[in-house]
Amino acid sequence: MIIGVPKEIKNNENRVALTPAGVKELVRKGHTVYIQESAGENSGFANAQYMAAGGILLPSAEEVYTIAQMIVKVKEPIAEEYSLIRKGQIVFTYFHFASGEALTIAMLESGATCIAYETVENPDRTLPLLVPMSEVAGRMSVQEGARFLEKPQGGKGILMGGVPGVKPARVLVLGGGIVGYNAALMAAGMGADVTITDISLPRLRYLQEIMPANVRTLFSSTYNIELELPFTDLVIGAVLIPGAKAPHLISRGMLSIMRKGSVLVDVAIDQGGCFETSHPTTHANPVYEVDGIVHYCVANIPGAVPQTSTLALTNATFPYVLEIANMGWKEACRHNKGLVPGVNITDGKIVYPAVAEAFGVPYERLKL
C-alpha cells in the first residue's frame, strides 16, 4: 500500500503520525511511505531520519494526498485539506465527528473511508487509541490548570500544593476514566486536595482503593457538583461518551457560585466540551474568561508536548496502521473486529451510530 503522512497544520499541532521507526517497519513489509518535508521536525524527527528509514520526502501536502492510498494523521483534517481527500482513500486519524458538522459533511462528500482513532475498540470495549493521549491530556490538564491559577495568568493566585500552614488548592475532576485518573494522580502528586467524580460506583470503588490519601471520590450528580464548586479552585472536565458529544456538567448559571479567578480546564472539548460556556481555543490563545472564571479549552492539549505525545500515540496506532496496510481496511476489519467501530464514514455514508445521532441523520450498518 502507498501510505502518506502530511504535516499537521492545526494551530500549534506539533505531533506527527508516524515515526521513522514506523516508516522503516512499513517499508520492510513492502509498503511505500511518503512523508511531507519537515512533518516530524517539531516532534524531534528530522527529514534525514525518515529518508534513512526508507521514506520518500515530498515538498507539499497536495503531493502526499494525491499519491497516497491511505493518509495517516494525528488531528482531523481542517477546511483547507477537505478538497485534497478523494473517493476511496483511507484516512486514519482522530476525527471527533460528533462535534464537527462541517468536517462530517466534507468527509461524506469526499467518498473517503474515515477510520477514527477514538472509536477503535478492544474486545472489552476499551479504547486503545484514546488511552495514550488521554494519559497525556489528563496530566497536562493539571499542569496547565496550575499555571492559569497564577495571578499573572488571570487566576486567583493559588499554589497547587500550598505550603506549611497554608491550605493547598482544591481540585475537582469530573470523570473517573483515563483522563480523570491521570489528572487526579497528577494533582495529588502536586499536593492538591482532590475530589474525583463518576457515575459508576465500581469505578469509584476502584479509584478509592488505588488513589493517594489526598484524593476523595464522589458520585457525580448536578447536586454534588454544585456543593463542590464554591470551594473549588480548579475543575478538570474529563467526561467521555465514545464517539458522541460530551454532556454539559457545568452550566453558565453554575459559574456564579464559583469564586472569581477559578479555572475550568475542558479536556472534553474535542467532543463538544462538558461546560456550557466552553468553546475551542488554541495553544496560541488558550484561555478566556466568562463571569470571572478562566476557561482553558485547547482542543489538542497533547500537541504542546509533541515528543512524548508522538511516541506514546504511535506506539498504540502503528499495529493498526500496519494491519490496514497489509490487508486493506475491509479485510483488516474482518480480521480485527475492534477496527469495525473505528470506521465512522465510508462511501458517503455514516456507519457509526453516535455520529449519525449527533446530526439526526440516518445510520447505515457497515457492510464488509
Secondary structure, DSSP 8 states (H G I E B T S, - for coil): -EEEE----STT----S--HHHHHHHHHTT-EEEEETTTTGGGT--HHHHHHTT-EEES-HHHHHHH-SEEE-SS---HHHHTT--TT-EEEE---GGG-HHHHHHHHHHT-EEEEGGG---TTS--TTTHHHHHHHHHHHHHHHHHHTSGGGTS----TT-BTTB---EEEEE--SHHHHHHHHHHHHTT-EEEEEES-HHHHHHHHHHS-TTEEEEE--HHHHHHHGGG-SEEEE----TTS-----B-TGGGGGS-TT-EEEEGGGGGT-SBTT---B-SSS-EEEETTEEEE-BTTGGGGSHHHHHHHHHHHHHHHHHHHHHH-HHHHHHH-GGGGGGEEEETTEE-SHHHHHHHT--------
